Each structure stands twice: as C-alpha cells, then as structure tokens.
Amino acid sequence: MPNTKSAIRRVRRVKKQTQVNRVRKSKYKNAVKKMDLLIKSKNKSEAKKYFSKFQSILMQVAKSGAVGRRTASRKISRVSKKI
C-alpha cells in the first residue's frame, strides 16, 4: 500500500500505463498472427500487401517501448525473408 502522495499518484499512473501497454501488445500479437496466417496460406500477394502495415504496427509498438526495438526488427526481418 502506497504511503506517500507521490506513491499514490504513481500507482494511478502505472495502472493507466498498464492498460495502454496491454492494448499495444495485443495489437502487436494480432499483427504477427495475421502475417503468419498469410504466409502459411501460401498467399504471397496478400502477405506482400499486408507487409508494410505489419512493419508499421511493429515499429509503432517498439517506439512506445511496449516491445523491444530489436525484437520488432527481428520479427520484421524474419518475415521479409519468408515472403
């Protein structure tokens, strides 16, 4: 239980930020899953169309810090090799 005023405010701020990060990570995971499905379905043209959006989503999430920048870059690199 927080004792000081600043600690109480910090708890409120962390709670809000946790919700924001949860949304961002969900967005990230959904993008990765969708790209995996497109690659597995052998639908290369759809995968190529979605790739720029996929890359954008991953870098946005990485920029916010919800996922590491190198992790996002690694995912993008591996997917680009598969396409």
Residue frames as a rotation matrix with the C-alpha (Angstrom) as fourth column:
MET 1
0.582 0.813 0.000 0.00
0.813 -0.582 0.000 0.00
0.000 0.000 -1.000 0.00
PRO 2
-0.186 -0.685 0.704 1.50
0.609 -0.643 -0.464 3.36
0.771 0.342 0.537 -1.02
ASN 3
0.040 0.116 -0.992 2.11
0.976 -0.216 0.014 5.73
-0.213 -0.969 -0.122 1.89
THR 4
-0.604 -0.345 -0.719 3.14
0.273 -0.937 0.220 9.00
-0.749 -0.063 0.660 0.30
LYS 5
0.346 0.766 -0.541 1.16
-0.233 -0.489 -0.841 11.27
-0.909 0.417 0.009 -2.00
SER 6
-0.085 -0.467 -0.880 3.59
-0.969 -0.167 0.181 10.77
-0.231 0.868 -0.438 -4.87
ALA 7
-0.939 -0.252 0.235 3.42
-0.224 0.965 0.138 6.98
-0.262 0.077 -0.962 -4.47
ILE 8
-0.152 0.965 0.215 -0.39
0.268 0.250 -0.930 7.11
-0.951 -0.083 -0.297 -4.64
ARG 9
0.459 0.268 -0.847 -0.20
-0.630 -0.575 -0.523 9.14
-0.627 0.773 -0.095 -7.86
ARG 10
-0.523 -0.757 -0.392 2.40
-0.836 0.365 0.410 6.76
-0.168 0.542 -0.824 -9.22
VAL 11
-0.709 0.339 0.618 0.08
0.157 0.931 -0.330 3.77
-0.688 -0.137 -0.713 -8.64
ARG 12
0.381 0.901 -0.206 -2.67
0.027 -0.234 -0.972 5.53
-0.924 0.365 -0.113 -10.61
ARG 13
0.271 -0.361 -0.892 -0.28
-0.888 -0.451 -0.087 6.33
-0.371 0.817 -0.443 -13.44
VAL 14
-0.789 -0.601 0.129 1.09
-0.533 0.774 0.342 2.77
-0.305 0.201 -0.931 -13.59
LYS 15
-0.299 0.773 0.559 -2.44
0.258 0.630 -0.733 1.37
-0.919 -0.075 -0.388 -13.74
LYS 16
0.642 0.528 -0.556 -3.28
-0.317 -0.478 -0.819 3.56
-0.698 0.702 -0.140 -16.75
GLN 17
-0.025 -0.760 -0.650 0.00
-0.982 -0.104 0.159 2.78
-0.188 0.642 -0.743 -18.48
THR 18
-0.726 -0.174 0.665 -0.51
-0.198 0.979 0.040 -0.95
-0.659 -0.103 -0.745 -17.96
GLN 19
0.276 0.909 0.312 -3.82
0.251 0.245 -0.937 -0.74
-0.928 0.337 -0.160 -19.82
VAL 20
0.628 -0.109 -0.771 -2.22
-0.675 -0.569 -0.469 1.19
-0.387 0.815 -0.431 -22.68
ASN 21
-0.452 -0.884 -0.116 0.64
-0.856 0.394 0.336 -1.32
-0.252 0.251 -0.935 -22.93
ARG 22
-0.410 0.385 0.827 -1.82
0.071 0.917 -0.392 -4.22
-0.909 -0.102 -0.403 -22.90
VAL 23
0.704 0.691 -0.164 -3.60
-0.049 -0.184 -0.982 -2.72
-0.708 0.699 -0.096 -25.93
ARG 24
0.356 -0.654 -0.668 -0.30
-0.919 -0.373 -0.126 -2.16
-0.166 0.659 -0.734 -27.73
LYS 25
-0.657 -0.631 0.412 0.94
-0.577 0.773 0.262 -5.70
-0.484 -0.066 -0.872 -27.08
SER 26
0.022 0.773 0.634 -2.37
0.203 0.618 -0.760 -7.11
-0.979 0.145 -0.143 -28.25
LYS 27
0.777 0.212 -0.592 -2.08
-0.443 -0.485 -0.754 -5.08
-0.447 0.848 -0.283 -31.47
TYR 28
-0.139 -0.953 -0.269 1.45
-0.974 0.083 0.209 -6.43
-0.177 0.291 -0.940 -31.94
LYS 29
-0.637 -0.099 0.764 0.46
-0.214 0.975 -0.052 -10.05
-0.740 -0.197 -0.643 -31.35
ASN 30
0.416 0.875 0.248 -2.53
0.118 0.218 -0.969 -9.80
-0.902 0.432 -0.012 -33.69
ALA 31
0.592 -0.282 -0.755 -0.34
-0.772 -0.465 -0.433 -8.39
-0.229 0.839 -0.493 -36.46
VAL 32
-0.528 -0.846 0.080 2.19
-0.808 0.529 0.258 -11.22
-0.261 0.072 -0.963 -36.05
LYS 33
-0.386 0.458 0.801 -0.55
0.062 0.879 -0.473 -13.87
-0.920 -0.133 -0.368 -36.06
LYS 34
0.682 0.689 -0.247 -2.21
-0.157 -0.191 -0.969 -12.40
-0.714 0.699 -0.022 -39.15
MET 35
0.243 -0.685 -0.687 1.11
-0.968 -0.221 -0.122 -12.32
-0.069 0.694 -0.716 -41.02
ASP 36
-0.696 -0.486 0.528 1.84
-0.502 0.856 0.127 -15.94
-0.514 -0.177 -0.840 -40.04
LEU 37
0.079 0.824 0.561 -1.57
0.170 0.543 -0.822 -16.99
-0.982 0.161 -0.097 -41.35
LEU 38
0.759 0.187 -0.624 -0.98
-0.504 -0.438 -0.745 -15.18
-0.412 0.880 -0.238 -44.64
ILE 39
-0.205 -0.917 -0.342 2.43
-0.976 0.167 0.140 -16.82
-0.071 0.362 -0.929 -45.07
LYS 40
-0.680 -0.042 0.732 1.13
-0.229 0.961 -0.158 -20.29
-0.696 -0.275 -0.663 -44.18
SER 41
0.356 0.906 0.227 -1.78
0.060 0.221 -0.973 -19.94
-0.933 0.360 0.024 -46.58
LYS 42
-0.349 -0.643 0.682 0.74
0.757 0.236 0.610 -19.52
-0.553 0.729 0.404 -49.44
ASN 43
0.671 0.629 0.392 -0.99
0.741 -0.585 -0.329 -16.26
0.022 0.511 -0.859 -50.32
LYS 44
-0.277 -0.947 -0.164 2.17
0.934 -0.305 0.184 -14.30
-0.225 -0.103 0.969 -51.15
SER 45
-0.441 0.122 0.889 0.41
0.480 -0.806 0.348 -11.37
0.759 0.580 0.297 -52.82
GLU 46
0.676 0.723 0.144 -1.77
0.202 -0.369 0.907 -10.72
0.709 -0.584 -0.395 -49.75
ALA 47
0.552 -0.557 -0.621 1.26
0.801 0.147 0.580 -11.11
-0.232 -0.817 0.527 -47.49
LYS 48
-0.509 -0.773 0.378 3.20
0.850 -0.521 0.078 -8.56
0.137 0.361 0.922 -49.55
LYS 49
-0.025 0.596 0.803 0.28
0.243 -0.775 0.583 -6.11
0.970 0.209 -0.125 -49.38
TYR 50
0.879 0.452 -0.152 0.00
0.212 -0.085 0.974 -6.52
0.427 -0.888 -0.171 -45.60
PHE 51
0.194 -0.899 -0.392 3.76
0.935 0.291 -0.204 -6.36
0.298 -0.326 0.897 -45.03
SER 52
-0.514 -0.423 0.746 4.01
0.263 -0.906 -0.333 -2.55
0.816 0.025 0.577 -44.98
LYS 53
0.369 0.719 0.589 1.16
-0.491 -0.387 0.780 -2.29
0.789 -0.577 0.210 -42.46
PHE 54
0.818 -0.138 -0.559 2.72
0.442 0.773 0.455 -5.12
0.369 -0.619 0.693 -40.44
GLN 55
-0.203 -0.979 0.010 6.05
0.830 -0.178 -0.529 -3.31
0.519 -0.099 0.849 -40.37
SER 56
-0.323 0.162 0.932 4.36
-0.174 -0.979 0.110 -0.06
0.930 -0.127 0.344 -39.37
ILE 57
0.732 0.674 0.101 2.46
-0.266 0.145 0.953 -1.65
0.627 -0.724 0.286 -36.49
LEU 58
0.604 -0.551 -0.575 5.54
0.744 0.650 0.158 -3.40
0.286 -0.523 0.803 -35.13
MET 59
-0.451 -0.838 0.306 7.68
0.663 -0.544 -0.514 -0.26
0.598 -0.029 0.801 -35.23
GLN 60
0.022 0.549 0.836 4.94
-0.356 -0.777 0.519 1.84
0.934 -0.309 0.179 -33.58
VAL 61
0.918 0.339 -0.207 4.71
0.025 0.471 0.882 -0.64
0.396 -0.814 0.424 -30.72
ALA 62
0.251 -0.912 -0.325 8.52
0.924 0.326 -0.201 -0.78
0.289 -0.250 0.924 -30.46
LYS 63
-0.379 -0.384 0.842 8.77
0.249 -0.919 -0.306 3.01
0.891 0.094 0.443 -30.41
SER 64
0.447 0.648 0.616 6.37
-0.470 -0.416 0.778 3.16
0.761 -0.638 0.118 -27.48
GLY 65
-0.485 -0.758 0.435 8.52
-0.799 0.182 -0.574 0.67
0.356 -0.626 -0.694 -25.58
ALA 66
0.463 0.723 0.513 5.84
-0.846 0.533 0.014 -2.00
-0.264 -0.441 0.858 -25.10
VAL 67
0.887 -0.317 0.335 8.06
0.386 0.908 -0.162 -4.36
-0.253 0.274 0.928 -27.12
GLY 68
0.125 -0.938 -0.324 11.78
0.202 -0.296 0.934 -4.02
-0.971 -0.182 0.152 -27.65
ARG 69
0.438 -0.022 -0.899 13.04
-0.735 -0.583 -0.345 -2.30
-0.517 0.812 -0.272 -30.78
ARG 70
-0.600 -0.752 -0.273 15.36
-0.785 0.486 0.384 -5.18
-0.156 0.444 -0.882 -31.63
THR 71
-0.575 0.484 0.659 12.60
0.167 0.859 -0.485 -7.73
-0.801 -0.169 -0.575 -31.12
ALA 72
0.510 0.814 -0.277 10.36
-0.062 -0.287 -0.956 -5.90
-0.858 0.505 -0.096 -33.58
SER 73
0.190 -0.539 -0.820 13.20
-0.944 -0.329 -0.002 -5.56
-0.269 0.775 -0.572 -36.09
ARG 74
-0.798 -0.500 0.337 13.99
-0.441 0.865 0.241 -9.26
-0.412 0.044 -0.910 -35.79
LYS 75
-0.116 0.853 0.509 10.36
0.290 0.519 -0.804 -10.21
-0.950 0.054 -0.307 -36.44
ILE 76
0.646 0.353 -0.677 10.21
-0.437 -0.556 -0.707 -7.93
-0.626 0.753 -0.205 -39.48
SER 77
-0.221 -0.852 -0.474 13.47
-0.945 0.068 0.319 -9.34
-0.240 0.519 -0.821 -40.83
ARG 78
-0.787 -0.088 0.610 12.39
-0.110 0.994 0.001 -12.95
-0.607 -0.066 -0.792 -40.47
VAL 79
0.247 0.948 0.202 9.03
0.252 0.139 -0.958 -12.30
-0.936 0.288 -0.205 -42.10
SER 80
0.502 -0.088 -0.860 10.65
-0.715 -0.603 -0.355 -10.46
-0.487 0.793 -0.366 -45.01
LYS 81
-0.646 -0.763 -0.031 12.87
-0.682 0.557 0.474 -13.50
-0.344 0.328 -0.880 -45.66
LYS 82
-0.537 0.508 0.674 9.79
0.269 0.860 -0.434 -15.73
-0.800 -0.052 -0.598 -45.84
ILE 83
0.501 0.786 -0.362 7.97
-0.082 -0.373 -0.924 -13.53
-0.862 0.493 -0.122 -48.34
